[in-house]
Amino acid sequence: MAKKHKKRVRDYSEIRHAEEAAKMKPATAKMKPAAAADGRPAAAAGAAGDNRPPRLTGGEQKTQRPLAGEQKIDWAAYQESEYFKTFVTNQRGKLIEIPLRKGREDGALIDYLTFTFRRESLIEYFKNRIIGDNEYIVVASEMLQKIFGYGLTKKMPGKGKFFYQGYYQVGPDNAPYGTLHYGGQRDTVLVDLTGTGCQAAKPGWEVRLYQFLQVAINARITRCDVAHDFFNGEYTPDQGISDHAKGLYDNHNIRPKIERRGTAWMNEDNTGKTLYIGRKGSSKLLRIYEKGKKFGDENSPWVRFEVEFRKHDCLIPIDILLYPGQYLTGAFPIGEQLFTTPASRIETKTQTVNLSFDQKEFHAKNQVGRFVRFLVDIGLPDKEIVKRLCGEENKYPKGLDPSEYDCEAIKTYYLHDEGFKPLDIDQFKMTLDNYFLDDDYQDRLSNAHRVAEALVNQQDYEHFFIQERN
């Protein structure tokens, strides 16, 4: 009988180490490599030689599979697919999976993103200033603009869907970029970005966000959708059903559930088919759908292959921001056969605009075409017709608004544009370091606010001064 070895599971406190392991840097590396010219971390020394997927518990496979690491590897050279599961355990002993990375880092784009961090991560922006909730929101807006190119525009009514005390709109009114949620939830901040928000962000936002989350306190990615587009229909939902039956979506002999959605499955009405593989709410859900037909183009071959990663029993490494294609490839065994070309956000934008324009033109002609013909026949000048029927300035149909594709397309007012000049705490003989080194820093901060209020009201504030401790 084979001798049983007791596996060592990681403590929840070692989650950070798990994240580092998920970056696939060999433990034998003697020094941290210099950053690449484009801002991405360079591959760890010896990565080409080791090329091991991240694994914390070990023992799942006898043969170690090479993986991409931070380098581009010709995956066509590997004929067999072996898949691993990497786990850590939390403080309750529950296993948490870390997604596997394989394939090209540029084989996918990020189409939805939710992340959280402690609000103290914004402290460095204040630099010895008296701060309150309003200042946190203003600075959060400024931070978002530095990373994505857009900030917060207004406070929304209610509490939102993430159980925070309040939330704010990200981006302009005419394009749904996302929301920021603040208040409660152990002093965390949650940012929820839609596909439009990811698409409209300034190029390079993935690297800038990665750099921020690297230093932020308790930073977590709680949802990340990664997608690859087959613009010419190289892969379809029908092929997905066939490959599912062949076991090409199995992980460790477990076949995920499959669900068809859309009337086109029963009767081809060109409204588009959608195929789901996996369970909604689980750590990994695949959608294969005819995106072109969803826009209304009956003849479009455009298909999107999209995997939604969630934090449910899953730790999403933040380097998914840099290498989304590798995580998309590693999600299912079939990935290495499908993704050999880089994803292009510019091409995706072009396809979306073209399909939207054709559809809007078609419906506009159906709705007002006859009336325009009537105006022409009665002799109304072309300029007069345009003047009578033209909509409001800077108001465009959904799908054709420039701000949906470029956050700098229109001028938008953000909360931090007002500017704020909080009182310098140094004039009260205090610094932020004093607050956070002392156990009673909350009381001292409260006193500082009282000083500021007294100054505003032109009251005597000498008795508010706080003496430095020896």
C-alpha positions in Angstrom: 0.0 0.0 0.0 1.3 3.4 -0.9 2.4 5.5 2.0 0.1 8.4 2.6 1.6 11.8 3.1 -0.2 14.4 5.1 -0.6 17.6 3.0 0.2 20.9 4.6 -2.5 23.5 4.0 -1.8 27.2 4.1 -3.1 29.4 6.9 -5.4 32.3 5.9 -2.7 34.7 7.0 -0.6 33.5 4.0 -3.1 34.6 1.4 -0.6 37.3 0.3 1.9 34.5 -0.3 -0.7 32.7 -2.3 -1.1 35.7 -4.5 2.7 35.9 -5.0 2.7 32.2 -5.9 0.0 32.8 -8.4 2.3 35.2 -10.2 4.4 32.1 -11.0 7.7 33.5 -9.9 10.0 30.5 -9.1 11.1 30.3 -5.5 14.7 29.9 -6.8 14.9 33.4 -8.1 17.7 35.2 -6.4 16.7 38.7 -7.1 13.6 40.7 -8.2 13.9 41.4 -11.9 13.7 45.0 -13.2 10.4 46.2 -14.6 9.8 46.0 -18.3 9.7 49.2 -20.4 5.9 49.1 -20.7 5.5 49.1 -16.8 4.7 45.4 -16.5 6.8 43.4 -14.1 9.5 41.4 -15.9 9.5 37.7 -15.8 11.3 36.2 -12.8 14.7 34.8 -13.2 14.6 31.2 -14.3 11.0 31.4 -15.4 11.7 29.9 -18.7 13.5 27.0 -17.1 11.0 26.2 -14.4 7.7 27.2 -16.0 5.5 25.8 -13.3 1.9 26.7 -12.6 1.2 28.1 -9.1 0.4 25.3 -6.7 0.3 25.5 -2.9 -0.8 22.1 -1.8 0.8 20.1 -4.6 0.4 16.4 -5.4 -2.4 16.8 -7.9 -0.3 15.8 -10.9 2.9 13.8 -11.2 4.1 15.7 -14.3 4.5 19.4 -14.1 3.2 21.3 -17.1 5.1 24.3 -18.5 3.2 27.6 -18.4 3.6 31.0 -19.9 4.9 32.9 -16.8 5.7 36.4 -17.9 7.1 35.3 -21.3 5.5 34.4 -24.6 5.7 30.7 -25.2 4.7 28.7 -28.3 1.9 26.6 -26.9 1.6 24.7 -30.2 4.7 22.8 -29.1 2.7 21.1 -26.3 0.3 18.4 -27.4 -1.3 17.3 -24.1 -3.3 19.3 -21.7 -2.8 18.7 -18.0 -4.8 20.9 -15.6 -4.1 21.8 -12.0 -6.1 23.3 -9.1 -4.2 25.5 -6.8 -5.7 26.0 -3.3 -5.2 27.9 0.0 -7.3 27.5 3.1 -8.9 30.2 5.1 -9.1 30.4 8.9 -12.1 28.1 8.9 -10.3 25.4 7.0 -12.3 26.0 3.8 -10.4 25.6 0.5 -10.1 28.6 -1.7 -9.1 28.1 -5.3 -6.7 30.2 -7.3 -7.4 30.2 -11.1 -4.8 28.6 -13.3 -2.8 30.7 -15.7 -1.9 29.4 -19.2 -1.5 30.7 -22.7 -1.1 34.2 -24.1 -1.3 37.2 -21.7 -2.8 39.3 -24.5 -5.4 36.7 -25.7 -8.3 38.4 -23.9 -9.6 41.7 -22.7 -11.2 42.6 -19.4 -14.9 43.3 -19.8 -16.1 43.7 -16.2 -14.2 44.4 -12.9 -15.0 44.7 -9.3 -12.3 45.4 -6.6 -12.1 46.5 -3.0 -9.5 48.0 -0.7 -9.3 49.6 2.7 -10.0 53.3 2.7 -6.7 53.9 4.5 -5.1 53.2 1.2 -6.0 56.7 0.2 -4.2 58.3 3.2 -1.0 59.0 1.3 -3.0 61.4 -0.9 -3.7 63.7 2.0 -0.2 64.6 3.3 -0.9 66.1 6.7 -4.4 67.3 6.2 -7.5 67.1 8.3 -9.7 64.6 6.6 -13.3 63.4 6.7 -15.7 61.3 4.6 -16.1 64.0 2.0 -12.4 64.3 1.5 -12.1 60.6 1.1 -14.7 60.7 -1.7 -12.9 63.6 -3.4 -9.6 61.8 -3.2 -11.1 58.5 -4.4 -12.4 60.4 -7.5 -9.0 61.9 -8.1 -7.4 58.4 -7.7 -9.8 56.9 -10.2 -9.1 59.6 -12.8 -5.4 59.0 -12.5 -5.9 55.3 -13.1 -8.8 55.1 -15.6 -9.1 58.7 -16.9 -12.5 59.3 -15.2 -13.7 60.0 -11.7 -16.9 60.4 -9.6 -19.7 62.6 -10.9 -22.4 62.5 -8.2 -23.8 60.8 -5.2 -26.6 58.3 -6.0 -29.8 57.9 -4.0 -30.1 54.8 -1.7 -27.4 52.4 -0.7 -26.7 50.4 -3.9 -26.5 46.6 -4.2 -23.3 45.9 -2.2 -24.6 46.8 1.3 -22.5 49.9 1.8 -23.9 53.0 3.4 -23.8 55.0 0.1 -22.5 54.9 -3.5 -21.4 57.3 -6.2 -21.7 57.4 -10.0 -18.5 56.8 -11.9 -18.3 58.6 -15.2 -20.9 60.8 -17.1 -24.6 60.4 -17.2 -24.8 59.2 -20.8 -22.4 56.2 -20.4 -22.7 53.6 -17.6 -19.1 53.3 -16.4 -19.8 52.0 -13.0 -20.2 52.9 -9.3 -18.1 53.4 -6.2 -19.5 52.2 -2.9 -18.4 53.7 0.5 -19.2 53.5 4.2 -19.3 50.5 6.5 -18.1 47.1 5.4 -15.0 47.3 7.6 -14.0 50.6 6.2 -13.5 49.3 2.7 -14.2 50.9 -0.6 -15.7 49.0 -3.5 -15.3 50.0 -7.2 -17.6 48.2 -9.7 -16.8 48.9 -13.4 -19.0 47.7 -16.3 -17.8 46.7 -19.7 -18.4 50.2 -20.9 -16.2 51.6 -18.1 -13.4 49.1 -19.0 -13.7 49.9 -22.7 -13.7 53.7 -22.3 -10.8 53.9 -19.9 -7.5 55.4 -21.0 -5.0 52.8 -22.5 -2.7 51.3 -19.9 -5.3 51.4 -17.1 -4.7 47.7 -16.3 -1.0 48.4 -15.4 -1.8 51.5 -13.4 -4.5 49.7 -11.4 -2.2 46.7 -10.8 0.4 49.1 -9.4 -2.2 50.7 -7.1 -3.6 47.4 -5.8 0.0 46.1 -5.2 0.4 48.8 -2.4 -3.2 49.2 -1.3 -4.3 47.7 2.0 -6.3 44.5 1.8 -6.8 44.9 -1.9 -9.0 42.2 -3.5 -10.5 41.6 -6.9 -14.0 40.1 -6.3 -15.1 39.8 -9.9 -13.3 39.9 -13.2 -14.8 39.0 -16.6 -12.2 38.2 -19.3 -13.3 37.8 -22.9 -12.1 36.9 -26.4 -13.9 37.8 -29.6 -14.2 35.6 -32.6 -15.2 38.2 -35.2 -15.5 35.8 -38.0 -17.3 33.1 -36.1 -14.3 30.8 -35.7 -16.1 29.3 -32.6 -19.8 29.2 -32.0 -22.2 28.2 -29.2 -23.1 25.1 -31.2 -19.5 24.0 -31.2 -19.5 24.7 -27.5 -22.2 22.1 -27.0 -20.3 19.6 -29.0 -17.0 20.2 -27.2 -18.8 20.0 -23.8 -20.1 16.6 -24.7 -16.6 15.5 -25.6 -15.3 16.5 -22.2 -13.2 19.5 -23.4 -14.7 21.6 -20.6 -14.1 19.0 -17.8 -11.9 19.8 -14.9 -10.6 16.8 -13.0 -13.2 14.5 -14.5 -16.0 16.9 -13.4 -18.3 18.0 -16.2 -19.8 21.5 -15.5 -23.5 22.1 -16.1 -24.6 23.5 -19.4 -27.6 25.8 -20.2 -29.0 27.2 -23.5 -30.6 30.6 -23.5 -32.5 32.4 -26.3 -35.3 31.5 -28.7 -32.9 30.9 -31.5 -32.0 27.5 -30.1 -35.5 26.2 -30.9 -36.2 28.2 -34.0 -33.5 30.2 -35.7 -34.8 33.7 -35.6 -31.4 35.4 -35.8 -31.8 37.0 -32.3 -28.6 35.2 -31.1 -27.8 32.1 -29.1 -26.2 32.1 -25.7 -24.6 29.1 -24.1 -23.7 29.0 -20.3 -21.2 26.5 -19.0 -21.0 26.4 -15.2 -23.2 27.6 -12.4 -24.2 31.2 -11.9 -22.7 32.5 -8.6 -19.9 30.0 -8.7 -16.2 31.0 -8.9 -16.2 30.4 -12.7 -19.0 30.8 -15.3 -18.5 30.7 -19.1 -20.7 32.5 -21.6 -20.5 31.9 -25.3 -22.9 34.1 -27.2 -23.5 35.6 -30.7 -22.7 39.2 -29.8 -23.2 40.5 -33.3 -26.8 39.2 -33.5 -27.4 40.7 -30.0 -26.8 44.1 -31.6 -29.5 43.2 -34.2 -27.3 42.3 -37.2 -28.8 39.0 -38.4 -25.9 38.2 -40.6 -23.1 39.0 -38.1 -20.7 36.1 -37.3 -19.3 37.8 -34.2 -19.1 35.5 -31.2 -17.8 36.3 -27.8 -16.2 33.7 -25.4 -16.3 35.2 -21.9 -15.4 33.7 -18.5 -16.6 35.4 -15.3 -14.4 34.8 -12.3 -15.9 35.6 -8.9 -14.4 35.5 -5.4 -16.7 32.6 -4.3 -14.3 29.9 -3.1 -11.8 31.6 -5.4 -8.9 33.9 -4.8 -8.4 36.1 -7.9 -4.8 37.2 -8.3 -4.4 40.8 -9.2 -2.0 40.0 -12.0 -5.1 38.9 -14.0 -5.1 42.6 -14.9 -1.8 42.1 -16.7 -2.4 38.6 -18.1 -6.1 38.1 -18.7 -5.5 35.8 -21.7 -3.6 33.4 -19.6 -6.4 33.0 -17.1 -8.9 32.7 -19.9 -6.8 30.0 -21.4 -6.4 28.2 -18.1 -10.1 28.3 -17.2 -11.0 25.2 -19.3 -8.9 22.5 -21.1 -10.1 23.6 -24.5 -8.5 27.1 -23.9 -5.1 26.2 -25.3 -6.7 25.1 -28.6 -8.8 28.3 -29.0 -6.6 31.2 -28.0 -3.6 31.7 -30.1 -4.2 35.3 -31.3 -4.1 38.5 -29.2 -7.3 40.3 -28.3 -7.8 43.8 -29.7 -10.0 46.3 -27.9 -9.8 48.8 -30.8 -11.2 46.1 -33.2 -13.9 45.4 -30.7 -14.9 49.1 -30.5 -15.0 49.3 -34.3 -17.2 46.3 -34.6 -19.6 47.6 -31.9 -19.9 51.1 -33.5 -20.4 49.7 -37.0 -23.2 47.3 -35.9 -24.8 50.0 -33.7 -24.7 52.5 -36.5 -26.3 50.2 -39.0 -29.1 49.2 -36.6 -29.8 52.8 -35.5 -30.0 53.9 -39.2 -32.3 51.1 -40.0 -34.7 51.9 -37.1 -34.5 55.6 -37.7 -35.5 55.2 -41.3 -38.4 53.0 -40.3 -39.6 55.5 -37.7 -39.2 58.9 -39.4 -38.3 58.0 -43.0 -41.8 58.6 -44.4 -42.2 61.9 -42.6 -38.8 63.1 -43.9 -40.0 62.1 -47.4 -43.2 64.1 -46.9 -41.1 67.2 -45.9 -38.9 66.8 -48.9 -41.9 66.5 -51.3 -43.6 69.7 -49.9 -40.4 71.6 -50.7 -38.9 72.1 -47.3 -35.1 72.8 -47.6 -32.7 70.1 -46.4 -31.2 72.4 -43.7 -34.7 73.2 -42.4 -35.5 69.5 -42.2 -32.3 68.8 -40.3 -33.0 71.7 -38.0 -36.5 70.5 -37.2 -35.6 66.9 -36.6 -32.2 67.2 -35.0 -31.9 66.1 -31.3 -30.3 67.9 -28.4 -26.6 68.8 -28.6 -24.2 66.1 -27.4 -27.1 63.6 -27.0 -26.5 60.5 -29.0 -28.2 57.0 -29.3 -27.0 54.3 -27.1 -24.1 52.5 -28.7 -23.0 55.6 -30.7 -22.2 57.9 -27.9 -18.4 58.7 -28.2 -18.1 58.6 -24.4 -18.9 54.9 -24.4 -15.6 54.3 -26.2 -13.4 57.1 -25.0 -13.7 58.8 -21.5 -12.0 61.9 -22.9 -14.5 62.3 -25.8 -16.6 64.8 -23.9 -15.9 67.2 -21.1 -17.2 65.8 -17.8 -17.3 67.5 -14.4 -15.9 65.3 -11.6 -16.2 65.8 -7.9 -12.5 66.5 -7.4 -12.6 69.2 -10.0 -14.0 71.6 -7.4 -10.7 71.3 -5.5 -10.4 71.2 -1.8 -7.9 72.7 0.6 -8.2 71.1 4.0 -6.4 72.7 6.9 -2.9 71.6 7.4 -2.7 69.6 10.6 0.9 70.8 11.2 -0.5 74.1 12.4 -2.1 72.3 15.3 1.2 70.5 16.2 0.0 67.2 14.9 0.7 65.0 11.9 -1.0 62.0 10.5 1.9 59.9 11.8 0.9 60.9 15.3 -2.6 59.7 14.8 -1.8 56.3 13.5 1.0 55.5 15.9 -1.2 56.1 18.9 -4.0 53.9 20.1 -6.3 56.9 20.7 -5.8 58.4 17.2 -9.6 58.5 16.6 -10.1 60.8 19.5 -7.2 63.0 18.4 -8.7 63.2 14.9 -12.0 64.1 16.4 -10.4 66.9 18.3 -8.7 68.2 15.2 -12.1 68.4 13.5 -13.4 70.5 16.4 -10.4 72.8 16.0 -11.2 73.2 12.3 -14.8 73.9 13.1 -13.8 76.5 15.7 -11.6 78.3 13.2 -14.4 78.4 10.7 -16.7 79.9 13.3 -14.0 82.4 14.4 -14.0 81.1 17.9 -11.2 80.9 20.5 -9.6 77.5 19.9 -6.5 77.6 22.2 -8.1 75.1 24.6 -8.4 72.6 21.8 -4.7 72.3 21.3 -3.4 68.8 21.8 -0.1 68.4 23.5 2.5 66.1 22.0 3.3 63.0 24.1 6.7 62.5 25.4 
